[in-house]
Amino acid sequence: MTVVDNLLTGDLANLARLRDHAAFTFVQQDIIKPLQIEGPVDEIYNLACPASPPRYQIDPIHTFRTCVDGTLNLLTLAEAKGARILQSSTSEVYGDPEINLQHEGYRGNVNTCGPRACYDEGKRAGETLFWEFGAHRGVETRIARIFNTYGPQMHPDDGRVVSNFVVQALRGDALTIYGDGSQTRSFCYVDDMVEGLIRLMASNEKMPVNLGNPGEFTMLELAKLVLAKTGSAVPMTYLPLPQDDPRQRRPDIARARGLLGWQPVVPLDLGLDRTIAWFAERVRADRQKELLPS
Ligand SMILES: NC(=O)c1ccc[n+]([C@@H]2O[C@H](COP(=O)([O-])OP(=O)(O)OC[C@H]3O[C@@H](n4cnc5c(N)ncnc54)[C@H](O)[C@@H]3O)[C@@H](O)[C@H]2O)c1
């Protein structure tokens, strides 16, 4: 297995268990540059891209290039190697959706000229490249539209809502709520997502498939759950809703159920317990490091 990553948002520590494996190679490279991989390649999972608004908005043109130039480079590699390739697309292709339960036929409501456009439109363009290589260049393409996914080993300062709330509660900081907290998201535990991605790769489906957990929660509900589970009594601070923030998000996974026999099995309650346990250890270790004399 070869992992290619420029470590923009990734952490080498997350690969610790794999690095001593004889069949494992790590290449530190940006995918916007063409890739030279020796030998045969069977499957490519394109997971490269910063995924939270605070991270992908640091360098929006680089984010867009990762989604377009990077995806083109990986498709070119797949074509040259005769490899099957899967794209990690996103629910953000639906933008701020006008329908609840977003199905794959819905064409979305995306602002092309706004702070989220570099990611949303980049991922839409990535799907177009996948469709072209699949329809006209004979490449075995797969497109997963991933909805909010969380779990252990996320970066504590990544800026996604689950890691934000958990880390804030554990550090004793106020929980940041954007708007009035009534906007909704659906949260999928990472193990369920990985299973869905593997099943999609193994399937024959070239058109996009939603992968996510249809359980829908408001941000206030999530905040209260995190406070209860961490035993924290920190207050909530309210900030203005960011521009183009989706009001609602909930996947219709009928196609994933039918085509892949897949549906999430880890409820938010259990997934949060596992995630909080991992972050609690991380926050404790960070505190100990701060206390050590330098
Ligand atoms: N987690 C989610 O909720 C979610 C939802 C929808 C889509 N996705 C997509 O799934 C993929 C993985 O997301 P994640 O949540 O694991 O995020 P992540 O930030 O943990 O992982 C992304 C990885 O890509 C690497 N990367 C970024 N730009 C790169 C580049 N130009 N070249 C090489 N490597 C690069 C980062 O260093 C990091 O290791 C992303 O493409 C993201 O857009 C994730």
PDBQT file of the ligand as one rigid body, heavy atoms in Angstrom, charges set to zero:
ROOT
HETATM    1  N1  LIG A 301     -14.867  14.020   6.982  1.00  0.00    +0.000 N 
HETATM    2  C1  LIG A 301     -15.904  14.522   6.346  1.00  0.00    +0.000 C 
HETATM    3  O1  LIG A 301     -16.903  14.897   6.971  1.00  0.00    +0.000 OA
HETATM    4  C2  LIG A 301     -15.928  14.623   4.835  1.00  0.00    +0.000 A 
HETATM    5  C3  LIG A 301     -17.131  14.946   4.206  1.00  0.00    +0.000 A 
HETATM    6  C4  LIG A 301     -17.152  15.042   2.827  1.00  0.00    +0.000 A 
HETATM    7  C5  LIG A 301     -16.032  14.779   2.084  1.00  0.00    +0.000 A 
HETATM    8  N2  LIG A 301     -14.879  14.469   2.716  1.00  0.00    +0.000 N 
HETATM    9  C6  LIG A 301     -13.686  14.247   1.899  1.00  0.00    +0.000 C 
HETATM   10  O2  LIG A 301     -12.999  13.094   2.335  1.00  0.00    +0.000 OA
HETATM   11  C7  LIG A 301     -11.587  13.271   2.183  1.00  0.00    +0.000 C 
HETATM   12  C8  LIG A 301     -10.881  12.979   3.501  1.00  0.00    +0.000 C 
HETATM   13  O3  LIG A 301     -11.362  13.905   4.467  1.00  0.00    +0.000 OA
HETATM   14  P1  LIG A 301     -10.928  13.840   5.993  1.00  0.00    +0.000 P 
HETATM   15  O4  LIG A 301     -12.118  14.204   6.792  1.00  0.00    +0.000 OA
HETATM   16  O5  LIG A 301     -10.228  12.568   6.281  1.00  0.00    +0.000 OA
HETATM   17  O6  LIG A 301      -9.935  15.084   6.050  1.00  0.00    +0.000 OA
HETATM   18  P2  LIG A 301      -8.420  15.171   6.549  1.00  0.00    +0.000 P 
HETATM   19  O7  LIG A 301      -8.059  16.615   6.509  1.00  0.00    +0.000 OA
HETATM   20  O8  LIG A 301      -8.276  14.429   7.824  1.00  0.00    +0.000 OA
HETATM   21  O9  LIG A 301      -7.663  14.337   5.422  1.00  0.00    +0.000 OA
HETATM   22  C9  LIG A 301      -7.291  14.909   4.193  1.00  0.00    +0.000 C 
HETATM   23  C10 LIG A 301      -5.863  14.488   3.885  1.00  0.00    +0.000 C 
HETATM   24  O10 LIG A 301      -5.509  15.006   2.592  1.00  0.00    +0.000 OA
HETATM   25  C11 LIG A 301      -4.188  15.556   2.681  1.00  0.00    +0.000 C 
HETATM   26  N3  LIG A 301      -4.093  16.567   1.617  1.00  0.00    +0.000 N 
HETATM   27  C12 LIG A 301      -4.766  17.738   1.516  1.00  0.00    +0.000 A 
HETATM   28  N4  LIG A 301      -4.454  18.376   0.383  1.00  0.00    +0.000 NA
HETATM   29  C13 LIG A 301      -3.536  17.589  -0.272  1.00  0.00    +0.000 A 
HETATM   30  C14 LIG A 301      -2.824  17.708  -1.485  1.00  0.00    +0.000 A 
HETATM   31  N5  LIG A 301      -2.979  18.765  -2.303  1.00  0.00    +0.000 N 
HETATM   32  N6  LIG A 301      -1.951  16.714  -1.826  1.00  0.00    +0.000 NA
HETATM   33  C15 LIG A 301      -1.769  15.647  -1.010  1.00  0.00    +0.000 A 
HETATM   34  N7  LIG A 301      -2.426  15.471   0.151  1.00  0.00    +0.000 NA
HETATM   35  C16 LIG A 301      -3.310  16.436   0.523  1.00  0.00    +0.000 A 
HETATM   36  C17 LIG A 301      -4.092  16.117   4.097  1.00  0.00    +0.000 C 
HETATM   37  O11 LIG A 301      -2.784  16.313   4.543  1.00  0.00    +0.000 OA
HETATM   38  C18 LIG A 301      -4.848  15.046   4.894  1.00  0.00    +0.000 C 
HETATM   39  O12 LIG A 301      -4.002  13.991   5.326  1.00  0.00    +0.000 OA
HETATM   40  C19 LIG A 301     -11.392  14.705   1.682  1.00  0.00    +0.000 C 
HETATM   41  O13 LIG A 301     -11.216  14.700   0.287  1.00  0.00    +0.000 OA
HETATM   42  C20 LIG A 301     -12.700  15.395   2.027  1.00  0.00    +0.000 C 
HETATM   43  O14 LIG A 301     -12.997  16.435   1.127  1.00  0.00    +0.000 OA
HETATM   44  C21 LIG A 301     -14.789  14.375   4.078  1.00  0.00    +0.000 A 
ENDROOT
TORSDOF 0
